[in-house]
Amino acid sequence: MKGFAERDGAAVATLDDDERLVIARIVADVGLLLGGEDFGAERHSSLPHREDLAEALAFLDALADSPAEPDDPALLRLLPNAAPEDREVAEEFRRLTQDDLRASKLARLRRIWDELSADGAEWVVPAAEVMATAAALTDVRLVLASRLGLERDEDAEALHEEISRATAALEQASPAEVGIDPERLWLGMVYDALTWLQESLVSLTLGGTR
């Protein structure tokens, strides 16, 4: 994976087939969590990927089964309460705005899905779509953070250190032998990668657009 860099007025990242598959699959599952469609996951069925990657992706099926209700912690991060201390006000605000907010978020996720479904290794984001793409990546990271139990910046830093220690330990032994949760490790690595990718995107200045 190569982070976003400016080229001809657009932001361009390079991802291999596995990386595109992982991000596209997670984007689709976040779309499902928001009550949308799966964006046609079969379109990526022909992508070559290892059996271990397919197994690692299997746990994401649980996202599709998550209840599309405000009491789902991940969904609450995407559709937060406007007035946490006043339930009546919060419910009325949600009633008036939630459909539009969902539609906006789903449209951004759909755009990423379409871009990752295009042929080729490059992910090209026009200048006009940089902020919308960054916002969609934030939504994806919020869901992953919820599944990982990340509440504060310190939690994310601790996760990064945990991944570093686990990666080093796995050079000498299996996950079971060192007491590592492979699912958490893999999901944490995806979270770190998306964080880095998003930072490379928002750091660019394309025609005065940030």
KOLPA-608250 format. One line per 2 residues: number of its first residue (from 0); their letters; for each residue x, y, z of N, C-alpha, C. Coordinates in Angstrom, 1 decimal. Layout:
<atoms>
NUM> A> X,Y,Z,X,Y,Z,X,Y,Z  ... .
</atoms>
This chain:
<atoms>
0> MK> 0.8,-1.2,0.0,0.0,0.0,0.0,0.9,1.2,0.0  0.6,2.2,-0.9,1.2,3.5,-0.9,0.2,4.5,-0.6 .
2> GF> 0.5,5.4,0.3,-0.5,6.4,0.7,-0.8,7.4,-0.4  -1.8,8.3,-0.1,-2.2,9.2,-1.1,-1.1,10.3,-1.4 .
4> AE> -0.9,10.6,-2.7,0.0,11.6,-3.1,-0.7,12.4,-4.2  -0.3,13.7,-4.4,-0.9,14.5,-5.4,-0.4,14.2,-6.8 .
6> RD> -1.3,14.1,-7.8,-0.9,13.9,-9.1,-2.0,14.4,-10.1  -1.6,15.4,-10.9,-2.5,16.0,-11.8,-3.8,16.6,-11.1 .
8> GA> -3.6,17.1,-10.0,-4.8,17.8,-9.3,-5.7,16.8,-8.5  -5.3,15.5,-8.4,-6.1,14.5,-7.7,-5.2,13.8,-6.7 .
10> AV> -5.8,13.1,-5.7,-5.1,12.4,-4.7,-5.1,10.9,-5.2  -3.9,10.3,-5.2,-3.8,8.9,-5.8,-3.1,8.1,-4.8 .
12> AT> -3.7,6.9,-4.4,-3.1,5.9,-3.6,-2.9,4.6,-4.4  -2.0,3.8,-4.0,-1.8,2.5,-4.7,-2.1,1.3,-3.7 .
14> LD> -3.0,0.4,-4.1,-3.3,-0.7,-3.3,-3.3,-2.0,-4.1  -2.8,-3.1,-3.5,-2.9,-4.3,-4.2,-4.3,-4.9,-4.1 .
16> DD> -4.5,-6.1,-4.8,-5.8,-6.7,-4.8,-6.3,-7.0,-3.4  -5.5,-7.5,-2.6,-6.0,-7.9,-1.2,-6.4,-6.7,-0.4 .
18> ER> -5.6,-5.6,-0.5,-5.9,-4.4,0.2,-7.2,-3.7,-0.3  -7.4,-3.8,-1.6,-8.6,-3.2,-2.1,-9.8,-4.1,-1.7 .
20> LV> -9.7,-5.4,-1.6,-10.7,-6.3,-1.2,-11.1,-6.0,0.3  -10.1,-5.9,1.1,-10.3,-5.7,2.6,-11.1,-4.4,2.8 .
22> IA> -10.6,-3.3,2.2,-11.2,-2.0,2.4,-12.6,-2.0,1.8  -12.8,-2.5,0.6,-14.1,-2.6,0.0,-15.1,-3.4,0.8 .
24> RI> -14.6,-4.5,1.4,-15.5,-5.3,2.2,-16.0,-4.6,3.4  -15.0,-3.9,4.1,-15.4,-3.2,5.3,-16.3,-2.1,5.0 .
26> VA> -16.1,-1.4,3.9,-17.0,-0.3,3.5,-18.4,-0.8,3.3  -18.5,-1.9,2.6,-19.8,-2.5,2.3,-20.5,-2.9,3.6 .
28> DV> -19.7,-3.4,4.6,-20.4,-3.9,5.9,-20.8,-2.7,6.7  -20.0,-1.6,6.6,-20.5,-0.4,7.3,-21.7,0.2,6.7 .
30> GL> -21.8,0.1,5.4,-23.0,0.5,4.7,-24.2,-0.4,5.1  -24.0,-1.7,5.3,-25.1,-2.5,5.9,-25.5,-2.1,7.3 .
32> LL> -24.5,-1.8,8.1,-24.8,-1.3,9.4,-25.7,-0.1,9.5  -25.5,0.8,8.4,-26.3,2.0,8.3,-27.7,1.7,7.7 .
34> GG> -27.9,0.5,7.4,-29.2,0.1,6.8,-29.2,0.2,5.3  -28.1,0.3,4.7,-28.0,0.3,3.2,-27.9,-1.0,2.6 .
36> ED> -27.5,-1.0,1.3,-27.3,-2.3,0.6,-25.9,-2.7,0.8  -25.6,-3.9,0.2,-24.2,-4.4,0.3,-23.3,-3.9,-0.8 .
38> FG> -23.8,-3.0,-1.6,-23.0,-2.4,-2.7,-22.6,-3.5,-3.8  -23.2,-4.7,-3.7,-22.9,-5.7,-4.7,-21.6,-6.4,-4.4 .
40> AE> -21.4,-7.0,-3.3,-20.2,-7.6,-2.9,-19.6,-8.7,-3.9  -20.6,-9.2,-4.6,-20.1,-10.3,-5.6,-19.2,-9.7,-6.7 .
42> RH> -19.2,-8.3,-6.8,-18.3,-7.7,-7.8,-16.9,-8.0,-7.5  -16.5,-8.2,-6.2,-15.2,-8.5,-5.9,-14.9,-10.0,-5.8 .
44> SS> -15.8,-10.8,-6.1,-15.6,-12.3,-5.9,-14.5,-12.8,-6.8  -14.2,-12.1,-7.9,-13.1,-12.6,-8.8,-11.7,-12.2,-8.4 .
46> LP> -11.6,-11.3,-7.3,-10.3,-10.9,-6.9,-9.5,-12.0,-6.3  -8.3,-12.2,-6.7,-7.5,-13.2,-6.1,-7.1,-12.9,-4.7 .
48> HR> -7.3,-13.8,-3.8,-6.9,-13.6,-2.4,-6.6,-14.9,-1.7  -5.8,-14.8,-0.7,-5.3,-16.0,0.0,-6.4,-16.6,0.9 .
50> ED> -6.3,-17.8,1.2,-7.3,-18.5,2.1,-7.3,-17.8,3.5  -6.1,-17.4,3.9,-6.0,-16.8,5.3,-6.7,-15.5,5.3 .
52> LA> -6.7,-14.7,4.2,-7.3,-13.5,4.1,-8.8,-13.7,4.1  -9.3,-14.7,3.4,-10.8,-15.0,3.4,-11.2,-15.3,4.8 .
54> EA> -10.4,-16.1,5.5,-10.8,-16.5,6.8,-10.8,-15.3,7.8  -9.8,-14.4,7.6,-9.8,-13.2,8.4,-11.0,-12.3,8.2 .
56> LA> -11.5,-12.3,6.9,-12.6,-11.4,6.6,-13.9,-12.0,7.1  -13.9,-13.3,7.5,-15.2,-14.0,7.8,-15.9,-13.3,9.0 .
58> FL> -15.1,-12.8,10.0,-15.7,-12.2,11.2,-16.5,-11.0,10.8  -16.2,-10.4,9.7,-17.0,-9.2,9.3,-18.4,-9.5,9.0 .
60> DA> -18.8,-10.7,8.8,-20.2,-11.1,8.6,-21.0,-10.6,9.8  -20.4,-10.6,11.0,-21.1,-10.1,12.2,-21.6,-8.7,12.1 .
62> LA> -20.9,-7.9,11.3,-21.4,-6.5,11.1,-22.7,-6.5,10.4  -22.9,-7.3,9.5,-24.2,-7.3,8.7,-25.3,-7.8,9.6 .
64> DS> -25.0,-8.5,10.7,-26.1,-9.0,11.6,-26.3,-8.0,12.8  -25.5,-6.9,12.8,-25.7,-6.0,13.9,-27.0,-5.2,13.8 .
66> PA> -27.7,-5.0,14.9,-29.0,-4.3,14.8,-28.8,-2.9,14.4  -29.6,-2.5,13.3,-29.5,-1.1,12.9,-30.4,-0.2,13.8 .
68> EP> -30.0,-0.1,15.1,-30.7,0.6,16.1,-29.7,1.5,16.8  -30.2,2.6,17.4,-29.3,3.5,18.1,-28.6,2.9,19.3 .
70> DD> -29.1,1.7,19.8,-28.4,1.1,21.0,-27.2,0.3,20.6  -26.9,0.2,19.3,-25.7,-0.5,18.8,-24.5,0.6,19.0 .
72> PA> -23.5,0.3,19.8,-22.5,1.3,20.0,-21.8,1.8,18.8  -21.6,0.9,17.8,-20.9,1.3,16.6,-21.8,2.3,15.8 .
74> LL> -23.1,1.9,15.7,-24.1,2.8,15.0,-24.2,4.1,15.7  -24.2,4.1,17.0,-24.3,5.4,17.8,-23.1,6.3,17.4 .
76> RL> -22.0,5.7,17.1,-20.8,6.6,16.8,-21.1,7.2,15.4  -21.8,6.5,14.5,-22.1,7.1,13.2,-23.2,8.0,13.3 .
78> LP> -24.2,7.7,14.1,-25.4,8.6,14.2,-25.6,9.0,15.7  -24.7,9.9,16.2,-24.7,10.2,17.6,-26.0,11.0,18.1 .
80> NA> -26.3,10.9,19.4,-27.4,11.7,19.9,-27.0,13.2,19.9  -27.9,14.0,19.5,-27.7,15.5,19.5,-27.8,16.1,20.9 .
82> AP> -28.6,15.4,21.7,-28.8,15.9,23.1,-28.8,14.8,24.1  -27.6,14.3,24.4,-27.5,13.1,25.3,-28.2,13.2,26.6 .
84> ED> -28.4,14.5,27.1,-29.0,14.7,28.4,-30.5,14.9,28.3  -31.0,15.0,27.1,-32.5,15.2,26.9,-33.0,14.2,25.9 .
86> RE> -33.5,13.1,26.4,-33.9,12.0,25.5,-35.0,12.5,24.5  -35.9,13.3,25.0,-37.0,13.7,24.1,-36.5,14.6,22.9 .
88> VA> -35.6,15.5,23.3,-35.0,16.4,22.2,-34.2,15.5,21.3  -33.4,14.6,21.8,-32.5,13.7,21.0,-33.4,12.9,20.0 .
90> EE> -34.5,12.3,20.5,-35.3,11.5,19.7,-36.0,12.3,18.6  -36.4,13.5,18.9,-37.0,14.4,17.9,-36.0,14.8,16.8 .
92> FR> -34.8,15.2,17.3,-33.8,15.5,16.3,-33.4,14.4,15.4  -33.3,13.2,16.0,-33.0,12.0,15.2,-34.1,11.7,14.2 .
94> RL> -35.3,11.9,14.6,-36.5,11.6,13.7,-36.4,12.6,12.5  -36.0,13.8,12.7,-36.0,14.8,11.7,-34.7,14.7,10.8 .
96> TQ> -33.6,14.2,11.3,-32.4,14.3,10.6,-31.8,12.9,10.2  -32.2,11.9,10.8,-31.4,10.6,10.7,-31.5,10.1,9.3 .
98> DD> -32.6,10.2,8.6,-32.7,9.6,7.2,-31.7,10.4,6.3  -31.7,11.7,6.4,-30.7,12.5,5.5,-29.3,12.2,5.9 .
100> LR> -29.0,12.0,7.2,-27.6,11.7,7.6,-27.2,10.4,7.1  -28.1,9.4,7.2,-27.8,8.0,6.7,-27.5,8.1,5.2 .
102> AS> -28.4,8.8,4.5,-28.3,8.8,3.0,-26.9,9.5,2.6  -26.6,10.5,3.3,-25.3,11.2,3.0,-24.1,10.3,3.3 .
104> KL> -24.1,9.6,4.4,-23.0,8.7,4.7,-23.0,7.5,3.8  -24.1,7.0,3.4,-24.2,5.9,2.5,-23.7,6.3,1.1 .
106> AR> -24.0,7.5,0.7,-23.5,8.0,-0.6,-22.0,8.1,-0.7  -21.4,8.5,0.5,-19.9,8.6,0.5,-19.3,7.2,0.5 .
108> LR> -19.9,6.3,1.2,-19.4,4.9,1.2,-19.5,4.3,-0.1  -20.6,4.5,-0.8,-20.9,4.0,-2.1,-19.8,4.5,-3.1 .
110> RI> -19.4,5.8,-3.0,-18.4,6.3,-3.9,-17.1,5.6,-3.7  -16.7,5.3,-2.4,-15.5,4.6,-2.2,-15.6,3.2,-2.8 .
112> WD> -16.7,2.6,-2.5,-16.9,1.2,-3.1,-16.7,1.2,-4.6  -17.3,2.2,-5.3,-17.2,2.2,-6.7,-15.8,2.5,-7.2 .
114> EL> -15.1,3.3,-6.5,-13.7,3.6,-6.8,-12.8,2.4,-6.6  -13.0,1.6,-5.5,-12.2,0.4,-5.3,-12.6,-0.7,-6.2 .
116> SA> -13.8,-0.6,-6.8,-14.2,-1.7,-7.7,-13.7,-1.5,-9.1  -13.1,-0.3,-9.4,-12.6,0.0,-10.7,-11.4,-0.9,-11.0 .
118> DG> -11.0,-1.1,-12.2,-9.8,-1.9,-12.6,-8.6,-1.1,-12.3  -7.5,-1.8,-11.9,-6.2,-1.2,-11.7,-5.9,-1.0,-10.2 .
120> AE> -4.7,-0.7,-10.0,-4.2,-0.7,-8.6,-4.3,0.7,-8.0  -4.6,1.7,-8.8,-4.7,3.1,-8.2,-6.1,3.4,-7.7 .
122> WV> -6.1,4.1,-6.6,-7.3,4.7,-6.1,-7.2,6.2,-6.3  -8.0,6.7,-7.2,-7.9,8.1,-7.6,-9.1,8.9,-7.0 .
124> VP> -8.8,9.9,-6.2,-9.8,10.7,-5.5,-9.7,12.1,-6.1  -10.6,12.6,-6.9,-10.6,14.0,-7.4,-10.6,15.0,-6.2 .
126> AA> -10.0,16.2,-6.5,-9.9,17.2,-5.4,-11.3,17.5,-4.8  -12.3,17.5,-5.6,-13.6,17.9,-5.1,-14.2,16.8,-4.1 .
128> EV> -13.6,15.6,-4.1,-14.2,14.5,-3.3,-13.3,14.1,-2.1  -12.2,14.9,-2.0,-11.2,14.6,-0.9,-11.9,14.6,0.5 .
130> MA> -12.6,15.6,0.8,-13.1,15.8,2.1,-14.3,14.8,2.4  -15.0,14.5,1.3,-16.1,13.5,1.5,-15.5,12.1,1.7 .
132> TA> -14.4,11.8,1.0,-13.8,10.5,1.1,-13.1,10.4,2.5  -12.5,11.5,3.0,-12.0,11.5,4.3,-13.0,11.3,5.4 .
134> AA> -14.2,11.9,5.2,-15.3,11.7,6.1,-15.8,10.3,6.1  -15.9,9.7,5.0,-16.3,8.3,4.9,-15.3,7.4,5.6 .
136> LT> -14.0,7.6,5.4,-13.0,6.9,6.1,-13.1,7.0,7.6  -13.5,8.2,8.1,-13.7,8.5,9.5,-14.8,7.6,10.0 .
138> DV> -15.9,7.5,9.2,-17.0,6.6,9.6,-16.6,5.2,9.7  -15.8,4.7,8.8,-15.3,3.3,8.8,-14.5,3.1,10.0 .
140> RL> -13.6,4.0,10.3,-12.7,3.9,11.5,-13.5,4.0,12.8  -14.6,4.8,12.8,-15.4,4.8,14.0,-16.0,3.4,14.3 .
142> VL> -16.5,2.8,13.3,-17.0,1.4,13.5,-15.9,0.5,14.0  -14.8,0.5,13.3,-13.7,-0.4,13.8,-13.3,-0.1,15.2 .
144> AS> -13.2,1.2,15.5,-12.8,1.6,16.9,-13.8,1.1,17.9  -15.1,1.1,17.6,-16.1,0.6,18.5,-15.9,-0.9,18.7 .
146> RL> -15.7,-1.6,17.6,-15.5,-3.1,17.7,-14.2,-3.4,18.5  -13.2,-2.5,18.5,-11.9,-2.7,19.2,-12.0,-2.1,20.6 .
148> GL> -13.0,-1.4,20.9,-13.1,-0.8,22.3,-12.3,0.4,22.5  -12.0,1.1,21.4,-11.2,2.3,21.5,-12.1,3.5,21.8 .
150> ER> -11.9,4.1,22.9,-12.7,5.3,23.4,-11.9,6.6,23.4  -10.6,6.5,23.6,-9.7,7.7,23.7,-8.5,7.6,22.8 .
152> DE> -7.8,8.7,22.6,-6.5,8.6,21.8,-5.5,7.7,22.5  -5.6,7.6,23.8,-4.6,6.7,24.5,-4.9,5.3,24.2 .
154> DA> -6.2,4.9,24.0,-6.5,3.6,23.6,-6.0,3.2,22.2  -6.0,4.1,21.3,-5.5,3.9,20.0,-3.9,3.7,20.0 .
156> EA> -3.3,4.5,20.9,-1.8,4.4,21.0,-1.5,3.0,21.7  -2.3,2.6,22.6,-2.0,1.3,23.3,-2.2,0.2,22.3 .
158> LH> -3.3,0.3,21.4,-3.5,-0.7,20.4,-2.3,-0.8,19.5  -1.7,0.3,19.1,-0.6,0.3,18.2,0.6,-0.4,18.8 .
160> EE> 0.8,-0.2,20.1,1.9,-0.9,20.8,1.6,-2.3,20.9  0.3,-2.7,21.2,-0.1,-4.1,21.3,0.2,-4.8,20.0 .
162> IS> -0.1,-4.1,18.8,0.1,-4.8,17.5,1.6,-5.0,17.3  2.4,-4.0,17.7,3.9,-4.1,17.5,4.4,-5.3,18.3 .
164> RA> 4.0,-5.4,19.6,4.4,-6.5,20.4,3.9,-7.9,19.9  2.7,-7.9,19.4,2.1,-9.2,18.9,2.8,-9.6,17.6 .
166> TA> 3.1,-8.6,16.8,3.8,-9.0,15.5,5.2,-9.5,15.8  5.9,-8.9,16.7,7.2,-9.5,17.1,7.1,-10.9,17.7 .
168> AL> 6.1,-11.1,18.5,6.0,-12.4,19.2,5.6,-13.5,18.2  4.8,-13.1,17.2,4.4,-14.1,16.2,5.6,-14.6,15.3 .
170> EQ> 6.7,-13.9,15.3,7.8,-14.3,14.6,8.5,-15.5,15.2  8.1,-15.8,16.5,8.7,-16.9,17.2,7.7,-18.0,17.5 .
172> AS> 6.4,-17.7,17.5,5.4,-18.7,17.9,4.1,-18.4,17.3  3.1,-19.3,17.5,1.8,-19.2,16.9,0.9,-18.3,17.8 .
174> PA> -0.2,-17.8,17.3,-1.1,-16.9,18.1,-1.5,-17.6,19.4  -1.8,-18.9,19.3,-2.3,-19.6,20.5,-1.2,-19.7,21.5 .
176> EV> 0.0,-19.9,21.1,1.1,-20.1,22.0,1.5,-18.8,22.8  1.2,-17.7,22.1,1.6,-16.4,22.8,0.3,-15.7,23.3 .
178> GI> -0.8,-16.4,23.2,-2.1,-15.8,23.8,-2.6,-14.6,23.1  -2.5,-14.5,21.8,-2.9,-13.4,21.0,-4.2,-13.7,20.3 .
180> DP> -5.1,-12.8,20.3,-6.4,-12.9,19.6,-6.2,-12.5,18.1  -6.1,-13.5,17.2,-5.8,-13.2,15.8,-6.8,-12.2,15.2 .
182> ER> -8.1,-12.3,15.6,-9.1,-11.4,15.0,-8.9,-9.9,15.5  -8.6,-9.8,16.8,-8.3,-8.4,17.2,-7.0,-7.9,16.6 .
184> LW> -6.0,-8.7,16.5,-4.7,-8.3,15.8,-5.0,-7.8,14.4  -5.7,-8.7,13.7,-6.0,-8.3,12.3,-6.8,-7.1,12.1 .
186> LG> -7.9,-7.0,12.9,-8.7,-5.8,12.9,-7.9,-4.5,13.3  -7.1,-4.7,14.3,-6.3,-3.5,14.7,-5.3,-3.1,13.6 .
188> MV> -4.8,-4.0,12.9,-3.9,-3.7,11.8,-4.6,-3.0,10.7  -5.9,-3.4,10.4,-6.7,-2.7,9.4,-7.0,-1.3,9.9 .
190> YD> -7.3,-1.1,11.2,-7.6,0.2,11.7,-6.4,1.1,11.6  -5.2,0.6,11.9,-4.0,1.4,11.8,-3.7,1.8,10.3 .
192> AL> -3.9,0.8,9.4,-3.7,1.1,8.0,-4.7,2.2,7.5  -5.9,2.1,7.9,-6.9,3.1,7.4,-6.6,4.5,8.0 .
194> TW> -6.1,4.5,9.3,-5.7,5.8,9.9,-4.6,6.4,9.1  -3.6,5.6,8.8,-2.5,6.1,8.0,-2.9,6.6,6.6 .
196> LQ> -3.7,5.8,6.0,-4.2,6.2,4.7,-5.0,7.5,4.7  -5.9,7.6,5.7,-6.7,8.8,5.8,-5.8,10.0,6.1 .
198> ES> -4.8,9.9,6.9,-3.8,11.0,7.2,-3.1,11.4,6.0  -2.7,10.5,5.1,-2.0,10.8,3.9,-2.9,11.6,2.9 .
200> LV> -4.2,11.3,3.0,-5.2,12.0,2.2,-5.4,13.4,2.6  -5.7,13.6,3.9,-6.1,14.9,4.4,-4.9,15.9,4.5 .
202> SL> -3.7,15.3,4.4,-2.5,16.1,4.5,-2.2,16.9,3.1  -2.9,16.4,2.1,-2.7,17.0,0.8,-3.4,18.3,0.6 .
204> TL> -2.9,19.2,-0.2,-3.6,20.4,-0.6,-3.7,20.3,-2.1  -4.9,20.1,-2.6,-5.2,20.0,-4.1,-5.9,21.2,-4.6 .
206> GG> -5.3,22.0,-5.3,-6.0,23.2,-5.8,-6.6,24.0,-4.7  -6.0,24.1,-3.6,-6.6,24.9,-2.5,-7.6,24.2,-1.7 .
208> TR> -7.9,22.9,-2.0,-8.9,22.1,-1.3,-8.3,21.2,-0.3  -8.7,21.2,0.9,-8.2,20.4,2.0,-9.3,19.4,2.5 .
</atoms>
